[in-house]
Amino acid sequence: MLFKRPHFKEYVMARLVSVAVFIFVLFSIVFFLFVPDENIAILALSLLGLGFFIFVFAVYRGADRMQKELDTINRYLENLDKLENVNTVEYKAHFFTQEFEDINQNLIQALRSSKKREDVKQRYNAKLKLKNRQRGDMISAIAHEFRNPIASIMGYAQTLEEDKEIPAALQEKFLNKIYNNGVKIEALLSRLVLWNKFESGEATLHPSSFDFYALAEEVKLSLKEKYPQREIILEGSTYIVEADRTLLEVVLKNLIENALKYSKDEVLVTVSEKEIAVSDKGAGISSSDISKVTKKFYRSGTHTWDNSMGLGLSIVKSILGLHKSELQIESEEGVGSKFFFHI
């Protein structure tokens, strides 16, 4: 570039020297025209020149100091993306005018606000990435869990459609299979809706006083119909609690059904004031997996501890959390597991 803007000090000095030279020349002409004694005129001009020099030098020092302070402020701006902690220690400056001090303080506040916004933005982006990953996991889990019952429904329906000579007994069996798979899809959808309520914070408690032992008996009977070949042993006695009966039914049903799916022997349910527990003699859970099985969408490498989109135990944990309780797990591989909590 042929033209370069001057620095603050250069600009001030150029203007000041130009004015000083003009005034000095003007006074020189006046003195030589109106002062008859040439020696007096030269002395006066010398004193005037000395005064101008002292004045210009003083202004030069002031302009130099102001330029240094402007350079300090510019360094703030140049290093904005490099500053970890914005404070006055990193850029020491003693401003001799209140205006520059105000600019410095306001700039520090602006830089701090900028860093805070950047930190908030990074945390938001991290949360967004996590949500997107969870959404992808959820879609994958939904596709996985819905694929089998949908494929069964389509297969049985297609067989019934194409073969009109199927015996009545076999038709009834196929229709029953279609119905059972439809029930399974409905249960998966219900679980997904319930999980979504917990995620959005819309789930609320509707507490009432009821007998937990009686609730356990109802859950046992309903699951006995679904698993007629399995044995569910219920031990305990009347235990009155103040809680949300519907949600605790979900908790108990999830835990018992989980035990039925991953064990071959009987499942023991105990109800007492000390604890409510569901125990099985299944494959057990490794120590490294115990802390993970209640996380949503979690699937073990060797076992799918909850085959309903990885949400069952996560929902249990959330429901117990609303009741100020916590799901605890004791397990040993090859021996069995115990899931218990207190209300």
N, C-alpha and C positions, 0 to 999 in steps of 0.2 A: 504494500500500500504506500502510495506517495504521501498521503496525509495521515498523520498519527496524532490522536488527541493527546494534549499535554497532561502531565500529572498536576495535581492540585497545587503543589508548591511552585512548579514551573509557570502555571497559569497566573497565579497571584503575583509572582515576582516580575513576570513580563509586563503585566498591566501596571504594576507599581513603578517599575523603573522607567517605563514610557512616560508616565505622568510626571515623575520626578525630573526627568531630563527636560521635558517640555517646560515645566515650571522654572527650572534652573536657567534655561536659555532665555525664557521670557524676562526673568528678573535681571539677567545679565544685560539684556538690551536696555531695560529701564534704567539700571544703575549707570551705564555708560552714557545714556542720553541726558539724565537729570542730575547726576552727581558730578560736580565740576572737578573734584579732586580724584585723580585716577587711583592713587594709593588707597584712599578710603573705599573706593568702589571695589578694588581687588580684594581688600580685607573683608569687606562685607560679603562678597561672593564666596570667599574661602570659608567664612563662618557658615554661610548658607549651605555650601556644598558639604561641610562636615556634618551639619545638622541633618541634611538629607541622607548622608551615608549611615549615620547612627539610626535614623528612623527606618531606613530600608533594611538594615541589619536586624533590628528588633523584629520587624515584620517577617523577615526571612526565618528567624528562629521560631517564631510563632507558627508560621506556615509549615515549617518542617515538622514541628510537634503534632500539628493537626493531621499532616499526611501520614505520620506513623500510626496515629490512632485510627485513621481510615483504613490503613493497611491491616491493622489488627482485626477490624470488623470484617474486612474482605477475607481474612484467613478463616474466620468462622464459616463463611459461606462456601469457600473453596473446599473445606474439609468436612462439610456437613455429613457426607456419606461414610466418613471414616471415624467419626466421633462415637465412642461407646458411652461415655458419661460426659454430658455437657455441663461444665462448671467454669467458674472464673479462675480456677487454679491453672488450667491448661493454657489460657491466654491472659497473662497478667497485663493490665493496663490501668494507668491512673489518668483519668480524663480531667482536664482542667476546665471544662465547661459542662454545665448541667445537661445541655442538649445531647452531647456525645455520651454522657453517662446514661441518660434515659434510653438512647438508641441501643447502647450495649446491653442494658438489662432487658429491654423488650426483645432484642435479638436472641438472647439466651433463653428467654421464655418460649420464643417461637421455635427454637431448635429443640428444646425439651419436648414441646408439644408434638413436633414432627417425629421425634424418636418414639414417643408413646404411640402415636398413630401407626407407625411402622411396626412396632411390637404387636399392637392389636391386630393389624392386618395379617401378620405372620401367624398369630394364633388362630385367627379366623380361617386362614387358608389351610392350616393343619387340621382344624375341625372339619372343614369342608371335604378335605381329602379322606378323612376317616369316615364321614357320612357316606361319601360316594363309594368307598370300599365296602362299607356295611350294606349299602343298597345293592351293590353287585353280589355280595354274599347272599343276601336275602333272595334276590331273583334266582340265583343259582340253586339255593335250597328249595325254593318254591317249585322250580322246574323239576328238581330231583324227586321231591316228595309227591308231587301231583302226577308225575309221569306214569307210575305203576298203576294206581287206581283208575286213571283215565284210560290207559291201554287195556286194562281188564274189562272195563265197561264197554269200550268199543269192540273188543274181541268177542265178548259174549253176545252183544247186540247184533253184531254182524253175522254170527253163527245162527242166531234165531231168525234173522231176516232171510238168510240164504237157504236154510234147510227147514222147510215147512213140515217135514215128517219126523221131527224130533219127538221122542216120547214125552208125554205130559210130565212125568216125574223128572226127566232131565231138563225140560223147560223150566220147571219150578226151581230146580237147583241153580240154573243159569240166572234166572230172575233174582233169586236170593243173593247170588254173587254180585249182580249189578247193584242191588239195594245196599249191600254191605259196603261196597266201594263208594257209593254215593254218600253214605253216612261218614265214611272216613274222610272224604273231601270236605264235608260240612264241618267236621271236627277240626280239620286243618285250618279252614277259613276262620272258624271261631277263635282258634288259638292266635292266629295272625291278627285279628281285630283286637283281641285283648292285649296282645303285646304292643300294638300301635297306641293303645290308650295309655299304657305305662310310659312309652317313649315320649308322647306328647304332653304328659302330665295331666291328662284328663281323668285318670282313674281316681275314684274317691271311695272312701269307706262308708258302708251303711251298717254300723254295728247293731247287734241285738244280743240278747242273752239266750244261750242254747246249750244243750248237752253235746259235747264233742264226741262222746262215746256213741251216742245215738246216730250222729252224723257218720261216724266210721262204719257203723253197721249198714247204713244205707249205701255208702260207697262200695262196701264189700259185696252187697247183693247185686248192685248194678254191674260190677266187674265180673262177678261170678257168671252172669249170663254171657258176657263176652268171652270169658276164658273158662268154659265149663270143665275142662280137664285139669285145671290148676287149683291148688288149695291155698286159701287165705285164712290165716289164723288170727283172730282178734282177741287180745287180752286187755284187761283193765276194768274200770268201773265208771260210774257216772262222774263226769267232770264238766261242771258248768263254767262257761267262759263268756266274756263280753267281746264280741268280734264280728267281722263280716262273714256270715255263714256261707254265702255263695262263693266268695273268694277262697275261703279255707277249704271248701269242698274241691275246688280246682287244685289246691295244693296237695291235698291228700290223694286225690285221684291220680294226679301226675306221678307222685312218688310211688304209689302202689303199682300202677301200670308199668312204670319204669322198672320196678323190681321184677314184675312178672315177665317182662320181655327179655331180661338179661339174666335170668336164673331158671333152673329146671325144677328145683325143689320148692317146698312151700315158702310162702312169704308171711312174715310175722309182723303184725301191727299192734303196738302197745300204746295205750292211752292212760296217762296218769298226770298228777299235778307236777311231777318232776319234769317229764318230757313226753312228747308225742313222737314215736319212732316207727320207721319202716325198715325192716331188716330182711336180707335175702342171703342165700348161699350160692351166689352166682360167681362170675369170673373175677369180680373185684375190680378195683380201679388202682392204677399205679400211683405212687406218691407224687409223681410229677404232673399227673392229670387232675388230682383232687381239687387243686386251686383253680382249675380252668373249666371244669364241667358246668359251672353255673354261668359262664359267659355266653352271651347270645351268639348264635351261629357257630358255637364251638363244636368240633367233631374230632374225637380221638382218632389217632392213626390206626388203632386196633379195634375199637368199638365205637359205634355211634350211640353215645349214652342217651341221647334224646333224638329219636328219628322223626320228630315233628318239626322240621326246619331248624333244629338246634335251639328251640325257644322254650321248651318245657321247664327245665330247671332254672332258666333265666327268669321266667314268669314266677316260679315258686319263690325265688330270691326276692323279686320285687314285691310280691304280695306280703311276704313275711316282713320286709322292710317297712311297709305301710303300717304293720302291726307292731312296730318297734321290736321285732324279733329277728333271728338270723338262722339260716339253714346251716347245720353242721354235718360233716361227713366223716365217718370212720370206715376205712376199707383196707382190705388186704388181698392182693392178687391170689386167685385160686381158692380163696376162703369165702369171701362175700363182702357185702357192704351194709352200712347202717346210716340212714338219713334221719336226722332228728332235729327237733326245735322245741321251743317252749312258748306258750301263749299265756 
